[in-house]
Amino acid sequence: MSDPKRVAIIGAGMAGLTLARALAGHATVHIFEKSKGIGGRMATRRIEDISFDHGAQYFTVRDPRFRDMLNAAAADGAVERWNRDIVSLPAALQNEQRANDARYVGKPGMNALPKWMARDCDITFNAEICSISGTPGNWTVTTEAGEDGAFDWVIATAPAPQSAALLPPAFAHHAALQTTRMNACFTLMVTLKLGAAPPFPAARLDDPVINWISRNDTKPGRDNVPSLVVNAGPEWSARHVETPLESLREQMLKAVRRYIPLENTEAESAVIKRWRYANVARPAGQPFLLDREQQLASCGDWCIAGRVEAAFQSASLLADALLPALRETTP
Ligand SMILES: Cc1cc2nc3c(=O)[nH]c(=O)nc-3n(C[C@H](O)[C@H](O)[C@H](O)COP(=O)(O)OP(=O)(O)OC[C@H]3O[C@@H](n4cnc5c(N)ncnc54)[C@H](O)[C@@H]3O)c2cc1C
């Protein structure tokens, strides 16, 4: 028997972790993650002891394999339904499809699900891959700290523009990466005073600046302090990608005040985050990008749609296609 193939996965978000779990036992898999934590855009952060889901707000489930995994995570307490109603302001915005889907969240924070998925994964954090070099079957990935080599396969799960910049020119699917479009999004996190919470758990908004306000504390297992997560709309975010954050923070706070009477201290404590590649405006139109000859691949939500479940599906389908190649013996 020949040695198991070595696979490098770039990114420890939903796609990278799904892939690592699916390939485990069939290859030696190592994940390189540029940030210090797990989950990518399934993100949770603490500000003065209050936690905020400042990336994905919730996820829906239709794929049977995704459902199976969530059932297992739920049995371990890492996922729960978020049953609260989302209102639309104005009410005419209501989208029946969205309203009828059951919504789930990680517990106690959105990143609890990726953390649960990563339990047996081999991950190097603070490892931003800046280049991939070598030849098919013998790839080297380079970080600021140095090189790691002799990978049979390298798979990039970073957002499409970042994967495009990383994958060598020989990768056969650069055209699909180039046609993919991702939107920016600004997220504002606000801690409210007890008793100052808005009368809705979450709202979709028809507003020129913001399109979403949720009360993070209405999700299961969160801190019992009213806290808001506010998202800016895609058009406004696209116009302001390079605008200084402080000015955007003020504009978002002004927009929030159209719905909730914030006090000064609450506004002062608000923190803004820029997601340069948050959502998918135009997907790649293929469930994954696989170059068998170069032994390079790429996957992520941007292949299908800007949803957590789409990231899972893209990676699961890529794993299905890759497994036979990983079983082939090296000549
Ligand atoms: C504000 C916001 C709100 C959202 N709301 C929802 C929602 O309500 N419902 C829903 O279903 N989805 C939502 N989404 C989308 C959802 O978060 C994504 O679809 C999903 O998390 C994408 O997973 P992924 O693994 O494809 O990508 P990512 O989560 O982006 O993972 C990619 C990983 O690659 C890492 N990486 C990038 N470059 C490098 C490099 N050079 N070297 C090493 N590592 C690298 C990144 O740090 C990241 O961890 C939202 C996203 C945002 C930002």
The ligand as an ORCA input file, in Angstrom:
! r2SCAN-3c Opt
* xyz 0 1
  C     -22.249     39.727      7.655
  C     -22.601     38.366      7.080
  C     -23.877     37.878      7.260
  C     -24.215     36.606      6.751
  N     -25.448     36.096      7.019
  C     -25.740     34.830      6.646
  C     -26.951     34.212      7.050
  O     -27.754     34.802      7.777
  N     -27.203     32.938      6.628
  C     -26.312     32.219      5.859
  O     -26.562     31.045      5.534
  N     -25.126     32.783      5.492
  C     -24.826     34.055      5.865
  N     -23.630     34.611      5.519
  C     -22.746     33.870      4.599
  C     -22.011     32.721      5.326
  O     -21.310     33.230      6.423
  C     -21.059     32.091      4.316
  O     -21.826     31.614      3.214
  C     -20.234     30.905      4.838
  O     -19.816     31.081      6.165
  C     -19.042     30.737      3.889
  O     -18.192     29.678      4.313
  P     -16.864     29.380      3.475
  O     -16.132     28.312      4.171
  O     -17.223     29.195      2.044
  O     -16.008     30.742      3.509
  P     -15.346     31.498      4.758
  O     -16.192     31.363      5.958
  O     -15.047     32.879      4.271
  O     -14.000     30.701      5.022
  C     -12.824     30.963      4.314
  C     -11.656     30.904      5.287
  O     -10.439     31.057      4.554
  C      -9.557     31.827      5.330
  N      -8.549     32.387      4.413
  C      -8.734     33.317      3.432
  N      -7.579     33.552      2.781
  C      -6.646     32.764      3.363
  C      -5.250     32.563      3.147
  N      -4.587     33.227      2.176
  N      -4.585     31.683      3.934
  C      -5.242     30.991      4.917
  N      -6.564     31.149      5.170
  C      -7.257     32.016      4.402
  C     -10.448     32.860      5.986
  O      -9.823     33.447      7.120
  C     -11.670     32.017      6.333
  O     -11.561     31.449      7.623
  C     -23.257     35.851      6.026
  C     -21.960     36.374      5.865
  C     -21.632     37.610      6.392
  C     -20.226     38.128      6.252
*
